[in-house]
Protein backbone atom coordinates (compact mmCIF):
# COMPACT_ATOMS: atom_id res chain seq x y z
CA UNK A 1 0.00 0.00 0.00
CA UNK A 2 1.39 3.42 -0.97
CA UNK A 3 1.38 5.99 1.79
CA UNK A 4 0.43 9.56 1.04
CA UNK A 5 3.40 11.91 1.21
CA UNK A 6 3.13 14.44 3.98
CA UNK A 7 3.47 17.98 2.73
CA UNK A 8 6.62 19.53 4.15
CA UNK A 9 6.94 23.12 5.24
CA UNK A 10 7.08 25.37 2.21
CA UNK A 11 7.63 28.70 3.91
CA UNK A 12 11.21 29.57 3.07
CA UNK A 13 14.38 28.55 1.29
CA UNK A 14 17.91 29.91 1.56
CA UNK A 15 19.13 31.60 -1.60
CA UNK A 16 22.75 32.57 -2.22
CA UNK A 17 23.31 36.17 -3.29
CA UNK A 18 26.60 36.92 -5.01
CA UNK A 19 28.17 40.36 -5.19
CA UNK A 20 30.52 40.11 -8.17
CA UNK A 21 29.27 41.34 -11.52
CA UNK A 22 30.64 38.26 -13.30
CA UNK A 23 28.45 36.05 -11.07
CA UNK A 24 25.19 37.64 -12.19
CA UNK A 25 22.64 35.17 -13.43
CA UNK A 26 22.12 37.20 -16.60
CA UNK A 27 25.83 36.86 -17.39
CA UNK A 28 25.62 33.06 -17.27
CA UNK A 29 25.45 30.80 -20.32
CA UNK A 30 22.69 28.88 -18.52
CA UNK A 31 20.69 31.26 -16.29
CA UNK A 32 18.24 28.57 -15.12
CA UNK A 33 21.09 26.34 -13.94
CA UNK A 34 22.78 29.32 -12.26
CA UNK A 35 19.53 30.08 -10.42
CA UNK A 36 19.33 26.44 -9.32
CA UNK A 37 22.91 26.69 -8.03
CA UNK A 38 21.81 29.57 -5.79
CA UNK A 39 19.30 27.29 -4.07
CA UNK A 40 20.80 23.79 -4.13
CA UNK A 41 24.29 22.65 -3.08
CA UNK A 42 24.32 19.24 -4.75
CA UNK A 43 25.16 19.29 -8.48
CA UNK A 44 22.70 16.55 -9.36
CA UNK A 45 19.92 18.34 -7.50
CA UNK A 46 20.82 21.59 -9.26
CA UNK A 47 20.42 19.89 -12.64
CA UNK A 48 17.19 18.17 -11.59
CA UNK A 49 15.74 21.44 -10.31
CA UNK A 50 16.65 23.14 -13.58
CA UNK A 51 14.96 20.37 -15.56
CA UNK A 52 11.88 20.43 -13.33
CA UNK A 53 11.56 24.23 -13.55
CA UNK A 54 12.02 24.09 -17.32
CA UNK A 55 9.35 21.38 -17.63
CA UNK A 56 6.91 23.45 -15.57
CA UNK A 57 7.53 26.55 -17.69
CA UNK A 58 7.43 24.67 -21.00
CA UNK A 59 4.24 22.82 -20.12
CA UNK A 60 2.61 26.08 -18.99
CA UNK A 61 3.50 27.66 -22.36
CA UNK A 62 2.01 24.62 -24.15
CA UNK A 63 -1.19 25.11 -22.09
CA UNK A 64 -0.68 21.63 -20.64
CA UNK A 65 0.37 22.30 -17.02
CA UNK A 66 2.50 19.71 -15.25
CA UNK A 67 0.29 17.83 -12.82
CA UNK A 68 1.38 17.27 -9.23
CA UNK A 69 0.50 13.61 -9.72
CA UNK A 70 3.36 13.22 -12.23
CA UNK A 71 5.99 12.93 -9.47
CA UNK A 72 6.48 9.20 -10.14
CA UNK A 73 7.79 9.99 -13.62
CA UNK A 74 10.56 12.12 -12.11
CA UNK A 75 11.67 9.70 -9.41
CA UNK A 76 11.87 6.95 -12.01
CA UNK A 77 13.67 9.14 -14.56
CA UNK A 78 16.21 10.41 -12.02
CA UNK A 79 16.38 7.22 -9.93
CA UNK A 80 15.76 9.13 -6.69
CA UNK A 81 13.55 8.59 -3.67
CA UNK A 82 10.16 10.18 -3.26
CA UNK A 83 11.49 12.18 -0.32
CA UNK A 84 14.35 13.56 -2.46
CA UNK A 85 11.88 14.69 -5.10
CA UNK A 86 9.58 16.33 -2.56
CA UNK A 87 12.50 17.97 -0.77
CA UNK A 88 13.61 19.60 -4.05
CA UNK A 89 10.05 20.55 -4.92
CA UNK A 90 9.40 22.05 -1.49
CA UNK A 91 12.55 24.17 -1.73
CA UNK A 92 11.37 25.53 -5.09
CA UNK A 93 7.99 26.32 -3.54
CA UNK A 94 9.68 27.88 -0.49
CA UNK A 95 11.81 30.08 -2.74
CA UNK A 96 8.64 31.27 -4.49
CA UNK A 97 9.67 29.91 -7.90
CA UNK A 98 6.74 27.51 -8.28
CA UNK A 99 3.31 27.02 -6.78
CA UNK A 100 0.62 24.38 -6.89
CA UNK A 101 -2.87 25.38 -7.93
CA UNK A 102 -5.65 22.85 -8.51
CA UNK A 103 -3.15 19.98 -8.59
CA UNK A 104 -1.02 21.70 -11.23
CA UNK A 105 2.49 23.14 -10.98
CA UNK A 106 2.81 26.75 -12.11
CA UNK A 107 5.71 29.20 -12.25
CA UNK A 108 5.24 31.73 -9.46
CA UNK A 109 5.89 35.47 -9.34
CA UNK A 110 6.45 35.38 -5.57
CA UNK A 111 10.22 35.01 -5.98
CA UNK A 112 10.56 38.19 -8.04
CA UNK A 113 8.13 40.08 -5.78
CA UNK A 114 10.21 39.19 -2.73
CA UNK A 115 13.46 40.24 -4.42
CA UNK A 116 11.93 43.54 -5.57
CA UNK A 117 10.63 44.19 -2.06
CA UNK A 118 14.08 43.56 -0.55
CA UNK A 119 15.79 45.72 -3.18
CA UNK A 120 13.32 48.58 -2.71
CA UNK A 121 13.70 48.48 1.08
CA UNK A 122 17.51 48.39 0.84
CA UNK A 123 17.52 51.27 -1.63
CA UNK A 124 15.36 53.31 0.77
CA UNK A 125 17.99 52.75 3.50
CA UNK A 126 20.76 54.12 1.30
CA UNK A 127 18.89 57.24 0.20
CA UNK A 128 17.91 58.46 3.66
CA UNK A 129 18.86 62.07 4.31
N, C-alpha and C positions, 0 to 999 in steps of 0.2 A: 504494500500500500504506500503510495506517495504522500508524504506529508506536505502540507502547505508551508511555503516559506514565510517566515515572519518578516514583516517589513522593518528594516533597520531605521535608525534615526537618519533623517535626511536634512538636517538643519544647517550644517556647515561643512566646509571642506577647506583645507589649507591650500593656498595657491602661492607659488613662488613669484615674487616680483623682482625683476633684474633691473639694475640701474644703467648698464652700459648700452649705448646706442646700437652697437653691433648685435646685441642680444634681443633686440625688439622682434616681436613675432612677425611683423610685416617685413622684416629684413630676411626672414628665413625662406629657404627653398620650399619648405613644407610647413606652412603656418599651423595647420591642424595638428600635426605631430608636435610642433613646438609648444602649442597650447597644452597638449596632453602631458608633455614633459614638465609643465609647471604644476601639474596636479599629482601625477604618479611618479614614484621613484623607480619602479621596476620597468625595464625596457620592454618586456613582453606586454605588460599591462598598458604601457604607453601606446604601443602599436594596436592593441585590442581596442582601447578607448577611442583612438583615432578612427579605426574601422567602424566601430559602433556609432560614433557621432556622424560619420560620413553616411552610413546606411540610413540613419534617422533623417538626415537632411535630404538625401537623394529620394527616399521614399515619400517624404513630405512634398517635394517638388513634383513627383510623379502622381500625386494625389492618391497614394496608396500607403497611408501611414503604417509604420512598423508597429505591430501589435505586441503588447506586453507578454502575451502568451507564447511568443516566438523565442523565448529564452533557451529552450532545449536545443534549438538549431545552433546557437552560439557556443554552448558548452560542449557540444559534439564537435563542432568545427575547430574549436581552439583546444579541445581536450583538457578542459578545466572543470573544477567542481562548481556546483550550483552556488555555493557560498562565495567563491571567487568572482563569479559573474555578478552576483547581487552586490558585493562589496564595491566593485568597479561602478556599477550602475548607480548605487546610492551616493558615491562620491560625485558623480556627474550631476545628479539631482541636487546634492548639497551645494555644489559650486554654482548652481543656477543655470547650467548649460542645457539641461533637458528637463522635461516635466512629463507626467503621465496624466492624460485626460481621456476619460471614457475608455480605458484599457489600451490607449494608443500612446506611443512615445512621440513627443514633439520637441523641436528646438525651443528653447526658452529665452526670453529677453531679460530675465532676472539678473543674469551675470553682467550684462552690459549696464543695466540700471544701477547695480551695486557699485560697479567701477566708476561710473559717472558721478554718483553720489559722493564717493570717497574723494574723487578728484576735485569736485566742486567745493567740498568742505575744506580740503587741504589748501586749495587756491585762496579761499576766503581767509585762511589763517595767515597767509603770506602777504596779503594786500592790506591788512589792518593798519590804520594810521595811528 
